[in-house]
Amino acid sequence: MKSLADIGSDFIGTNPNLTTQEGVGKIVSAIIAGSLSIAGVILLFLLIGGGIAIISGAGNSDPKTVEQGKKATTSALIGFIVVFSAYWIVKLIETITGLNLMGGTP
């Protein structure tokens, strides 16, 4: 069974050199890929939780619960838009500067 350090070294490399474009690109790529995955999972749970709160609040005629559910879904969508925008900002910086920050093929 692989340890957590072995899994990380498989993805990033054994010793990423932060002074080179490739080393920085691998680390930025790992951070962005992880953050997008985590943001997607959090979005899913917040949307489900907010939807359940809206439905249960409407069924019980509780406007406070409905409002909390609406806040949760709105906040989840705004947060995901921020994370998704960060991804596209990095892609834009790559295009403008010609750097390979995402670790893909140049």
C-alpha positions as CSV (number, residue, x, y, z in Angstrom):
1,M,0.0,0.0,0.0
2,K,1.3,3.4,-0.9
3,S,1.8,6.1,1.6
4,L,0.5,9.6,1.2
5,A,4.0,10.9,0.4
6,D,4.4,8.2,-2.4
7,I,1.1,9.3,-4.0
8,G,2.1,12.9,-3.9
9,S,5.5,12.2,-5.4
10,D,3.9,10.2,-8.2
11,F,1.8,13.3,-9.1
12,I,4.2,16.1,-8.5
13,G,7.5,14.4,-8.8
14,T,10.1,13.3,-6.4
15,N,11.8,16.7,-6.0
16,P,10.0,19.5,-7.8
17,N,12.4,22.3,-8.6
18,L,10.6,25.5,-7.7
19,T,13.1,27.6,-9.7
20,T,12.0,26.1,-13.0
21,Q,8.8,26.7,-14.9
22,E,8.0,22.9,-15.0
23,G,8.3,22.6,-11.2
24,V,6.0,25.5,-10.5
25,G,3.6,24.3,-13.1
26,K,3.3,20.9,-11.5
27,I,2.6,22.3,-8.1
28,V,0.0,24.9,-9.4
29,S,-1.6,22.1,-11.5
30,A,-1.9,19.9,-8.4
31,I,-3.4,22.7,-6.3
32,I,-5.9,23.8,-8.9
33,A,-7.0,20.2,-9.7
34,G,-7.5,19.5,-6.1
35,S,-9.3,22.7,-5.3
36,L,-11.7,22.2,-8.3
37,S,-12.5,18.7,-7.1
38,I,-13.0,19.7,-3.5
39,A,-15.1,22.7,-4.6
40,G,-17.3,20.4,-6.7
41,V,-18.0,18.0,-3.9
42,I,-18.7,20.9,-1.5
43,L,-21.0,22.5,-4.1
44,L,-22.9,19.2,-4.4
45,F,-23.4,18.8,-0.6
46,L,-24.4,22.5,-0.1
47,L,-26.9,22.4,-3.0
48,I,-28.5,19.2,-1.7
49,G,-28.6,20.5,1.9
50,G,-30.0,23.9,0.7
51,G,-32.6,22.1,-1.4
52,I,-33.7,19.9,1.5
53,A,-33.9,23.0,3.8
54,I,-36.0,24.8,1.3
55,I,-38.4,21.9,0.8
56,S,-38.7,21.1,4.5
57,G,-39.2,24.8,5.4
58,A,-41.9,25.1,2.8
59,G,-43.6,22.0,4.0
60,N,-43.6,23.2,7.6
61,S,-44.5,26.8,6.6
62,D,-41.2,28.0,8.2
63,P,-39.9,31.0,6.3
64,K,-36.7,31.1,8.4
65,T,-35.7,27.6,7.2
66,V,-36.6,28.5,3.6
67,E,-34.4,31.6,3.8
68,Q,-31.5,29.6,5.2
69,G,-31.8,27.1,2.4
70,K,-31.8,29.9,-0.2
71,K,-28.7,31.5,1.4
72,A,-26.9,28.1,1.4
73,T,-27.6,27.5,-2.3
74,T,-26.7,31.0,-3.3
75,S,-23.5,31.0,-1.3
76,A,-22.5,27.6,-2.8
77,L,-23.0,28.8,-6.4
78,I,-21.1,32.1,-5.8
79,G,-18.2,30.2,-4.2
80,F,-18.1,27.8,-7.1
81,I,-18.1,30.6,-9.6
82,V,-15.1,32.2,-7.7
83,V,-13.2,28.9,-7.8
84,F,-14.0,28.3,-11.5
85,S,-13.0,31.9,-12.3
86,A,-9.7,31.4,-10.6
87,Y,-9.0,28.4,-12.9
88,W,-9.8,30.5,-16.0
89,I,-7.7,33.4,-14.7
90,V,-4.7,31.0,-14.5
91,K,-5.4,29.8,-18.0
92,L,-5.6,33.4,-19.2
93,I,-2.2,34.2,-17.5
94,E,-0.8,31.1,-19.3
95,T,-2.0,32.4,-22.6
96,I,-0.8,36.0,-22.2
97,T,2.6,35.2,-20.7
98,G,3.3,31.9,-22.6
99,L,4.1,30.2,-19.3
100,N,3.1,26.6,-18.7
101,L,1.5,26.9,-15.2
102,M,-1.0,24.1,-15.5
103,G,1.7,21.5,-16.2
104,G,0.1,20.4,-19.5
105,T,1.8,20.3,-22.9
106,P,3.0,23.8,-24.0
